[in-house]
Amino acid sequence: MRVQGEDLVDTLSLARERVKVWVSAPMIAIVATLLLMLAVAAWPAAAAGDPAAGAKIFAARCVRCHGPGGKGDGPDLAKLRPTSSPVNWTRAVVMKKWADAEIVDIITKGGKAVGSSPVMPSFQGKLTDAQIQDLLAFIRTLAK
């Protein structure tokens, strides 16, 4: 069936009114809110671990090489004689270059596996994923 003349005008007017109902201010607000929620959910979060728990792990497992303040000046470095010092985690300029996933890889796989210092051991099987996230959260607090 073909719509012509006044019937066409009436049909277009009715369609316009229906669109107005769907594109009302509340509908736009709902759509904008949903889009914002999706964007926030997809945004990379800060380290999800507990920095206080990470500090305890650091004291027990990392301080001998990375030093008490995370500057890469631990007492065991003289014995190990690495070809490079550990990263100074207190330098924000340096730490901005490291993605969380890279730090997690080094902790998990060890330095040699990721093309870094062979002196850095792997903590895979020694720390849980949650403990590694805690350690990462603590490391991120050190950058000034």
C-alpha positions in Angstrom: 0.0 0.0 0.0 1.3 3.4 -1.0 1.0 6.4 1.3 0.4 9.7 -0.4 -0.6 13.3 0.2 -2.2 14.0 3.6 -1.8 10.4 4.7 2.0 10.7 4.2 2.1 13.9 6.3 0.0 12.1 9.0 2.3 9.1 8.9 5.5 11.2 9.2 4.0 13.3 12.0 3.1 10.1 13.9 6.6 8.7 13.4 8.1 12.0 14.6 6.0 11.9 17.8 7.2 8.3 18.5 10.8 9.3 18.0 10.3 12.2 20.4 9.1 9.7 23.1 12.2 7.6 22.6 14.6 10.5 22.4 13.4 12.3 25.5 15.7 13.9 28.1 15.3 11.0 30.5 16.1 8.5 27.8 19.3 10.4 26.8 20.3 10.5 30.5 19.8 6.8 30.8 21.9 6.0 27.7 24.6 8.4 28.8 24.7 6.8 32.2 25.0 3.3 30.7 27.8 4.5 28.4 29.7 6.0 31.3 29.3 2.9 33.4 30.7 0.8 30.5 33.6 3.2 30.1 34.5 3.1 33.8 34.3 -0.7 33.8 36.7 -0.9 30.9 39.2 1.6 32.2 42.4 0.1 33.5 42.2 0.1 37.3 45.0 0.9 39.6 46.8 -2.1 41.1 44.0 -4.1 42.7 46.0 -5.5 45.6 46.5 -4.5 49.2 49.6 -2.3 49.6 49.9 -3.1 53.3 50.0 -6.9 52.6 52.4 -6.2 49.7 54.8 -4.3 52.1 55.0 -7.5 54.2 55.8 -9.6 51.2 58.3 -7.0 50.0 60.1 -7.1 53.5 60.2 -10.9 53.4 61.1 -11.5 49.8 62.4 -8.4 48.0 64.3 -6.1 50.4 67.6 -8.0 50.2 68.0 -6.9 46.5 65.7 -4.0 46.1 66.6 -2.3 49.4 64.4 -1.2 52.3 63.0 1.8 50.4 62.8 0.1 47.0 65.7 2.1 45.5 67.5 -0.9 44.1 70.2 -0.8 46.7 69.8 -4.0 48.8 72.7 -5.6 50.7 72.7 -8.8 48.6 73.6 -7.0 45.3 77.3 -7.0 46.2 77.3 -10.8 46.5 75.2 -11.4 43.3 77.0 -8.9 41.1 74.2 -8.3 38.7 75.0 -6.7 35.3 72.4 -4.0 36.2 70.9 -2.8 39.4 67.2 -3.4 40.2 64.8 -0.6 39.1 64.6 2.3 41.5 60.9 2.1 42.3 60.9 5.5 44.1 61.4 7.4 40.8 58.0 8.3 39.4 59.6 9.1 36.0 61.0 5.6 35.8 57.9 3.8 37.1 55.5 5.5 34.7 57.3 3.6 31.9 56.4 0.3 33.5 52.9 -1.1 32.9 51.5 -3.2 35.7 51.5 -6.3 33.4 55.3 -5.9 32.9 56.0 -5.7 36.6 53.7 -8.7 37.2 55.6 -10.6 34.4 59.0 -9.9 36.0 57.7 -11.0 39.5 56.0 -14.1 38.1 58.5 -15.3 35.5 61.8 -13.8 36.8 64.1 -11.4 35.1 65.8 -13.8 32.7 62.4 -14.9 31.2 61.5 -11.4 30.2 64.9 -10.2 29.0 65.8 -8.4 32.2 68.3 -9.3 35.0 68.9 -13.0 35.3 69.5 -12.4 39.0 65.8 -11.6 39.5 64.2 -14.9 40.5 60.8 -16.2 39.5 58.1 -16.2 42.1 55.7 -18.4 40.2 54.4 -21.0 42.5 56.0 -19.2 45.5 53.4 -16.3 45.6 49.8 -16.5 44.7 48.2 -14.2 42.1 46.7 -12.2 44.9 50.0 -11.8 46.7 51.6 -10.6 43.4 48.8 -8.0 43.1 49.5 -7.0 46.7 53.2 -6.7 45.9 52.4 -4.6 42.8 50.1 -2.3 44.8 52.9 -1.7 47.3 55.5 -1.1 44.6 53.2 1.5 43.1 53.1 3.4 46.4 56.9 3.9 46.4 57.1 6.2 43.4 57.4 9.8 44.5 
